[in-house]
């Protein structure tokens, strides 16, 4: 399916721009026309982290005329192994401003717009309406669903990417021509933690981010084929790419034939947190410990994490033993079970598995060992 260029020809290239982008202009499929479309394009990237770094840097170098950055976080030392748009001197600074400074060094001829705020249902449409194209560089389900829904409602294309440990995925969701994100994931899943919880090979961000930037350039200029209706999967450990077809779901709640969702949800965090009412805080956990309550405290992290820091009296049973079902028959049904992990994502997954297996007296610890180290035992080592 051939899709026309997303961006019209507008203001022509200046001599300085023609010289800077001469290697693009030399491409017969691209030429001066393609570069002019890039100059007149307006692209917003959600996140200036692992994926956002290569996306923003390459789109800036390519000459996208206006780049928007939606980012509210600050630069942390743990970011530097993969978020290459930031450096040591940026520690503690706003990621949005750090990213803008790097982009200005790469290409001072483009316009960078900062949206230093958390994306929410109250501002997402106002922000997206200013741009031709949205790129999702986030790593949490709530924001992904928010981005998708806003793009469907505004009829904007979304270039999506995801990374997990050694694996990456990328696609384009554009309901005018193919499926949206909800066609792929109708309901949220807590099976895949963020980079903060599961870890990620830093260089993987460059691979997936470069694919996203490439797809954005092709959409803007109309060059080549695209990933609408396709999902590209990269296995870094096996050095293998594969592609699967994605079909538009006629029953999709927001882009289907008879959509049941005609606006943004009121609370995306709640939509993506079905276990919210089955949580306890670390303060509640400590109170239970101090009062001598009888319960089983299970740590679902990996052994190497357990060696770094642990909550007292916890039993290590990694998440894999819940997902493969091997631990189910070994757990007590006659006493309460409390689950925890690093921050609450994997323990929420374990909780859902136990609930599905018929366990009734089970909760998980909101915030995991990070919350324990912040609120209960500040001498704990965090990672």
C-alpha positions in Angstrom: 0.0 0.0 0.0 1.5 3.3 -1.1 1.0 6.2 1.2 1.6 9.8 0.0 4.2 11.9 1.8 3.0 13.0 5.2 4.4 16.5 4.8 3.8 18.9 1.9 6.6 20.9 0.2 6.9 24.2 1.9 9.8 26.6 2.4 12.7 25.7 0.1 16.2 24.8 1.3 18.7 27.5 1.8 22.2 27.2 0.3 23.5 26.3 3.7 20.9 23.6 4.2 21.5 22.2 0.7 25.2 21.9 1.5 24.7 20.3 4.9 22.2 17.7 3.6 24.0 17.1 0.3 24.4 13.3 0.9 20.6 13.0 1.2 20.0 15.2 -1.9 22.3 12.9 -3.9 20.0 9.9 -3.3 17.8 9.6 -6.4 14.8 8.3 -4.4 15.2 11.2 -1.9 16.6 14.3 -3.6 16.0 17.9 -2.8 12.2 17.3 -2.6 12.6 14.8 0.2 15.0 17.0 2.1 12.6 19.9 1.7 9.8 17.8 3.2 12.0 17.0 6.2 12.7 20.7 6.7 9.0 21.5 6.8 8.2 18.5 9.1 7.1 18.8 12.7 7.8 15.7 14.8 7.3 15.2 18.5 9.2 12.5 20.5 7.8 11.3 23.8 10.8 10.7 26.0 14.4 11.7 25.8 15.7 8.4 27.3 17.0 5.2 25.8 15.0 5.3 22.6 14.5 9.0 22.5 18.2 9.6 22.4 19.0 8.1 19.0 15.7 9.1 17.6 16.2 12.8 18.4 19.8 12.9 17.4 19.3 11.2 14.1 16.2 13.2 13.2 18.1 16.4 14.1 21.0 15.4 12.0 18.7 14.5 9.1 17.2 18.0 9.1 13.7 17.6 10.5 12.7 21.3 10.8 10.9 21.2 14.1 11.5 18.6 16.9 9.3 18.5 20.0 10.5 16.8 23.1 8.1 15.7 25.8 10.1 14.9 28.9 9.8 15.8 32.6 12.6 13.7 34.2 16.1 14.6 35.1 19.4 12.9 34.2 20.5 10.1 36.5 23.8 8.3 36.5 22.1 5.0 35.6 20.8 6.6 32.4 24.2 7.2 30.9 24.9 3.7 29.7 22.2 3.9 27.1 20.8 7.5 27.0 23.5 8.8 24.8 22.0 12.3 24.3 23.1 13.1 27.8 26.6 13.2 29.4 28.4 13.2 32.7 28.1 17.0 33.0 24.3 16.7 32.6 23.7 14.7 35.8 20.8 16.2 37.8 19.8 18.5 34.9 16.5 18.4 33.0 16.5 15.7 30.3 14.6 18.0 28.0 17.1 20.8 28.3 20.1 18.4 28.1 18.6 16.9 25.0 18.0 20.3 23.4 21.6 21.3 24.1 22.9 18.2 22.4 20.6 18.6 19.4 21.7 22.3 19.0 25.3 21.0 18.7 24.3 18.5 16.1 22.2 20.8 14.0 21.7 24.5 14.9 19.5 25.0 11.8 16.4 23.3 13.3 13.8 24.4 15.8 13.6 22.5 19.1 10.4 22.8 21.2 10.5 21.6 24.8 7.4 20.3 26.6 8.8 19.8 30.1 5.7 18.1 31.6 4.3 14.7 32.2 2.1 13.6 29.3 -1.5 13.2 30.5 -5.0 13.1 29.2 -5.2 16.9 30.0 -2.4 18.0 27.7 -1.7 15.2 25.2 -4.1 16.4 22.5 -3.0 20.0 22.8 0.6 18.9 22.3 0.1 16.4 19.5 -2.1 18.8 17.5 1.1 20.9 16.8 2.9 18.1 15.0 2.6 15.9 11.9 4.0 12.8 13.5 4.3 11.3 17.0 7.2 9.0 18.0 6.7 6.8 21.2 10.0 6.5 23.1 8.4 5.5 26.4 8.7 2.4 28.5 5.5 2.1 30.4 2.1 0.8 29.4 0.0 3.6 30.7 1.7 6.2 28.5 1.7 4.0 25.5 -2.1 3.6 25.7 -2.5 7.3 26.2 -0.3 8.1 23.2 -2.1 5.5 21.0 -5.6 6.7 21.9 -4.7 10.4 21.3 -3.1 9.5 17.9 -6.2 7.6 16.9 -8.6 10.4 17.9 -6.4 13.0 16.2 -5.7 10.7 13.2 -1.9 11.1 13.7 0.6 8.4 12.8 2.6 7.0 15.7 6.0 5.4 15.3 6.3 2.9 18.1 9.3 1.1 19.6 9.9 -1.2 22.6 13.0 -2.7 24.3 13.3 -5.4 26.8 16.6 -6.8 28.0 18.1 -8.1 24.7 15.0 -7.8 22.5 13.4 -5.0 20.6 10.3 -4.3 18.6 9.1 -1.5 16.3 6.1 -0.7 14.2 3.9 2.2 13.0 0.4 2.5 14.3 -1.9 4.6 12.1 -5.5 3.8 12.3 -6.2 5.5 9.0 -4.2 2.9 7.1 -3.7 0.0 9.5 -3.9 -1.3 13.1 -3.4 0.8 16.3 -1.6 -0.3 19.4 -4.8 -1.6 20.9 -5.2 -3.9 18.0 -1.9 -5.5 19.1 -2.5 -5.3 22.8 -6.2 -4.9 23.5 -5.7 -5.0 27.3 -2.6 -4.1 29.3 -0.2 -6.7 30.5 2.3 -6.5 33.4 4.4 -9.3 32.1 7.1 -6.9 30.7 8.8 -4.6 33.2 10.5 -1.4 32.2 14.2 -1.1 31.7 14.5 0.1 35.3 13.1 -3.2 36.6 14.4 -5.7 34.1 17.6 -4.2 32.7 18.4 -3.6 29.0 21.4 -3.9 26.8 22.3 -0.2 26.2 23.2 -0.5 22.5 19.9 -2.1 21.8 18.3 1.3 22.2 20.4 2.6 19.2 19.2 -0.3 17.0 15.4 0.2 17.7 15.7 4.0 17.9 17.4 4.1 14.5 14.6 2.0 13.0 12.0 4.4 14.5 13.9 7.4 13.1 14.2 5.7 9.7 10.4 5.0 9.6 9.6 8.6 10.6 11.8 9.9 7.7 10.1 7.5 5.2 6.6 8.6 6.3 7.5 12.3 6.0 9.1 12.0 2.6 7.0 9.1 1.1 10.2 7.2 0.3 10.2 3.4 0.4 7.8 1.0 2.1 6.9 1.2 5.8 6.0 -0.8 8.9 2.3 0.0 9.0 0.7 -3.4 9.4 4.1 -5.0 10.3 6.0 -5.6 13.5 9.8 -5.9 13.3 11.4 -7.9 16.0 15.1 -7.9 16.8 16.9 -10.5 18.9 20.3 -9.0 19.8 21.6 -12.2 21.4 21.0 -14.2 18.2 21.7 -11.3 15.8 18.3 -12.0 14.1 15.6 -9.8 12.7 12.1 -11.1 12.0 8.9 -9.5 10.8 5.3 -10.5 11.5 2.1 -9.1 9.9 -0.3 -7.1 12.1 -4.0 -6.9 11.2 -6.4 -4.2 12.1 -8.9 -5.6 14.6 -12.4 -4.8 13.5 -13.5 -5.3 17.2 -10.9 -2.8 18.5 -12.3 -0.7 21.2 -11.1 2.6 19.7 -10.3 2.1 16.0 -12.7 -0.8 15.2 -15.9 -0.8 13.1 -18.0 0.2 16.1 -15.7 1.7 18.7 -16.8 1.7 22.3 -14.2 4.2 23.3 -14.8 7.6 21.8 -12.5 9.7 24.0 -9.5 9.5 26.3 -9.7 7.5 29.5 -9.9 9.3 32.7 -7.1 7.4 34.4 -4.6 5.4 32.3 -2.5 4.4 35.4 -5.6 2.7 36.9 -6.4 1.1 33.5 -3.0 -0.5 33.5 -2.9 -1.4 37.2 -5.5 -4.0 37.8 -3.8 -5.0 41.1 -4.0 -1.6 42.6 -6.5 -2.6 45.3 -4.3 -5.6 46.2 -1.3 -3.7 47.2 0.3 -2.9 50.6 2.9 -0.2 51.4 6.3 -1.0 52.9 5.0 0.8 56.1 2.2 -1.7 56.3 4.6 -4.6 55.7 6.9 -3.4 58.5 3.9 -3.1 60.8 2.9 -6.7 60.0 6.5 -7.9 60.7 6.7 -6.0 64.0 3.4 -7.3 65.2 4.4 -10.9 64.5 1.8 -11.7 61.9 2.2 -15.1 60.3 2.6 -14.7 56.5 4.9 -15.8 53.7 7.0 -13.0 52.2 8.2 -13.9 48.7 10.8 -12.0 46.7 10.2 -12.7 42.9 13.4 -11.0 41.7 16.5 -12.8 40.3 19.2 -14.4 42.5 21.8 -11.7 41.7 19.3 -9.0 42.8 18.6 -10.9 46.0 22.3 -10.8 46.8 22.5 -7.1 46.5 19.6 -6.2 48.8 16.7 -8.0 50.4 13.9 -7.4 52.8 14.4 -9.4 56.0 12.8 -12.9 56.2 11.9 -12.9 52.5 12.0 -16.1 50.5 13.5 -16.0 47.0 11.3 -17.5 44.3 12.0 -15.8 40.9 9.2 -14.8 38.6 9.9 -17.5 36.1 8.7 -20.1 38.5 5.3 -18.4 38.7 5.0 -17.9 34.9 5.8 -21.6 34.2 3.5 -22.7 37.0 6.1 -24.9 38.7 5.8 -23.2 42.1 2.0 -23.1 42.4 1.5 -26.4 44.1 4.3 -25.7 46.6 2.9 -22.5 48.1 0.7 -22.6 51.2 -3.0 -21.8 50.9 -3.6 -21.7 54.6 -1.6 -18.5 55.3 -1.3 -15.0 53.7 1.2 -14.5 51.0 3.0 -11.2 50.4 4.9 -10.7 47.2 7.6 -8.1 46.4 10.2 -7.3 43.7 12.4 -4.3 43.0 9.6 -1.8 42.3 6.3 -3.6 42.1 5.9 -4.7 38.5 7.0 -8.3 38.7 5.3 -8.9 42.0 2.0 -7.6 40.4 2.5 -10.1 37.6 3.0 -12.9 40.2 0.0 -11.8 42.1 -2.2 -12.1 39.0 -0.9 -15.6 38.4 -1.7 -16.7 42.0 -5.1 -15.1 41.8 -5.8 -17.0 38.6 -4.7 -20.2 40.4 -7.3 -19.7 43.1 -5.2 -18.1 45.9 -7.4 -15.6 47.8 -5.1 -14.2 50.5 -2.3 -12.6 48.5 -1.1 -9.1 48.1 2.1 -7.4 46.7 4.3 -4.6 48.1 3.9 -1.3 46.3 7.4 0.0 45.4 9.2 -3.1 46.4 12.7 -3.0 47.8 13.2 0.5 46.4 10.4 1.8 48.7 11.8 -0.3 51.5 15.2 1.3 51.1 13.7 4.8 50.9 11.2 4.6 53.8 12.2 1.8 56.1 15.9 1.0 56.0 17.9 3.8 54.4 21.2 1.8 54.8 20.1 -0.7 52.1 22.0 -0.6 48.9 19.9 0.2 45.9 20.5 -0.5 42.2 
